[in-house]
Amino acid sequence: MATNQVPLTSELILVMDNGLGGSGQQLSINRIYKNVKCSASDDDIYAIAQDIMSLQERNVLAIQRRDTVEIQEA
């Protein structure tokens, strides 16, 4: 059976440093930017993330992209 993916949504997630916990573990907080165009390239999203990072006081630990797709029978 053949299937197709239909893009639904895409999000940019910045995982940001939120200090250390009581036992020394790294704490983080996610900043989620929704309504990213599904057709945007990873390079474009990374460039935007770099611009947003320059406005943040916290250090960014990771840049993530979350795509949601619907799988349909072809």
N, C-alpha and C positions, 0 to 999 in steps of 0.2 A: 504494500500500500504506500503510495507516494503522499507526502505532506508538504504544505507550504507554511511559512511563517508570515504573519501579518503584524507589522509593528503597531503597537498601541500607544505606549508612552516611553519617555526617556527622562532620567533625572541625573543631575550632577550632585555628588555627595562629597563634602569636605569633612574628613575625619580630623578633628582638632584636639590638641593637647588640652587637658583639663586638670593638670597637676598629678599628684600622687595620692593614692589612697592610704589609709591608716597603716596597712601592712607593706607599703612600698610599691604596690602595683600601679601601673600606668592607667590613668583614667582618661577617657576621651569623650568628646561630644560630637555629634553629627550635625552639620548644617546641610540641609537638603534644599536644592533648587529644582523645582518642578517645571514642567512644560518646556523642556529642552526639545528641540526639533529632533525627531527620530533620524532624520537624514543628515544631521550634523556629524562631521568626522571626529574621530578621537583627538586629532591634532587641534581642531577648532575648540573642542570642549576643554582640552588641556590649557590652551592659551587663555580662555576665559577664566579658568580656575586660577591661573597665575595672576591675572588682574585682580580677581577677588581677594586672593591671598595678600596682596600688597595693602589691602584696606583693613586686614584683620590684626588684632593685637596678639592673638594666640598663634602658636606654631601649628602648621598643618602637618599631620602625620601621614596622611594618604589622600589621594584623589581617586574617587571611584565614579563609575558610571553604571547606572542600573537601567536596563532595558526590559520592558515588558512586551511580550509578543503573544499572539494567539496562534495556536497551531491548528490548521485546518486540513482536511483531506483534499487532495488535489483533484 
